[in-house]
Amino acid sequence: MGYTLSLMGRYNEALEELRRTDELAHGFFLVQTEAYMCEQFLSGVIDAEVLKLLRLLQRLRDSGASHSEQATAIRWRWLIDNPAREIEAPPTRVKRQQRARVSCSSTLKIQPGSL
């Protein structure tokens, strides 16, 4: 019930329900996390946008997509602060490191019919 109230923006009621749930079943799935986020929102430490991004990151983590490009973009605020948003990066060339040094100091002679 507390999570639903929180999603509805009724943070005071949500916090009350979440605390009650934690008293009845300490450590129940995400109850303490949601209570903490409600407390942080109500005290002004985070705003609604940050709360929304935290929930999105939690969903990405729960779905196994926490290492996705979307999660990385949110983590580094690229969706908000990216000054190069409309600029495409130039194509990159991967230059392989030389593995062996070959020295050709003698002349190679190929005999007719040897190939």
N, C-alpha and C positions, 0 to 999 in steps of 0.2 A: 504494500500500500504506500509506503514511504517513497519508493522509487517513482511510482505513478504520480504522486503529489509533486515530487520534485520536477518531473517532466512537464507538469502543468504549470510550473512556476510558483507553486504554493510552498515555498521553502521552509517557512516556520513550521507549518503542519507536517511537512515531510521530515524535518529534523526530529520532531517529536515522535513520529511513528518509527523512524529508523532507530532512535535510541531505545524505544520500547522493544522493538524486535531484537535488538542486540542484548537487552536484558534477558529476554526469554530464550534466545538461542545465540549465545555469544559466538562470534566468528562466522555467522551465517553468510552465505555467498554475497559478497560486495556490500553488505550492510554498513560496515565500518568505513569503507571507501566512500560510499554515497553520503554518509553522515558527515565525514570530514569535508567533502566538497561542498555540502550545504553550509557547514559552519564557515568555510572560507568565503563563500559567496555572501552570506549574511553579514560577515564582518568587513566586507569590502576588499578583501585581499585579491579576489578574482572577480571578473565580470561575467556576464552571460555568454559572451563569445568564447572566453577561455574555458568556461564550463562545458560548452558545446564541443570544443576541440578535444578536451580531456575525455569526454564520453566517446567521441569518434575514435580516438586512439585506443580506448579500452575495447571498443567493438573490433577494431582492426587486429588488436592483440588476441582477442578471444577467437577470432576467425582464422588465426594463423597468418594473417597478412601484415604483421607488424614490421616486416622488413620490406614492405612494398614501396614503390616510388611515392605513393600517396602519403604513407606514414612518414617517410623521410621529408617530404615537402612540408608537411604540417609541423614536424619537429623543428625544422630549421626556418620556419615562417616564410618559406618561399612563396606560398600562396598569397601572402599579405604584403611582404616587404621586398619582393624581388624586383630590383630596378631594371633587370634585363628581361622582363616578362615577355615582351614581343620580339626579342632578338634571338635569332637562331645561332647556335654555335657553329663555327666552321668545321668541316669534316676533319677528322683526325687520322693520321697515318701512324700505324704502329711500326716502329723500327726495331727489328729484332737484333738482339745483341749477338755479336760474332762469337761463335762457340769454339771454333778451331782455327788456328792460323796455318794457312797453307803456303808453302814456299815452293815456287817453281824455278829452281835455279838451273835445271838441266833441260835440254831439248828432248821432246818426246818424238820418237820415230815410229811411224806406223808402217808395217809391212803390208804390201798389197795382198789381199785375200785373208788377212788376219781378223777382219771384223766379220 
